[in-house]
Amino acid sequence: MENQPPDWGFTFDLRAEHIWDSISHLALLEHFQQENHSVLVVPHGSEHKDRLADAIRERNKLFAEKGQPEWAHYCEKCVRFFYDDNGKPECK
């Protein structure tokens, strides 16, 4: 990059893995903040692939026990309802 200092030490390369990691990390951060009212803590010194394993297990366990909050969500923006002449919902 022409405006990147020579001693910058970082690149501006952005790959799909970066995006996926960002979305996953954001989901975990929000889970710990909203559900646990706590802060996500990850261990130092372990392999990168293993650092979030305990946090992911905890979040998966919560989903298995309580379900996903958005799972049963529907509204007139997301779901279109069809009604018969008597005003009752039609099954199609």
Number of C-alpha atoms within 10 A of each C-alpha: 7 5 5 11 9 9 6 7 7 9 8 7 6 8 8 8 9 11 11 11 11 12 12 13 15 11 14 19 17 15 20 17 13 11 11 10 10 12 13 15 12 14 11 8 7 9 9 11 7 11 15 17 12 13 18 16 11 14 17 14 12 14 12 10 9 9 12 12 8 7 7 7 9 10 8 7 6 8 9 8 12 11 10 9 7 6 8 10 11 10 8 5
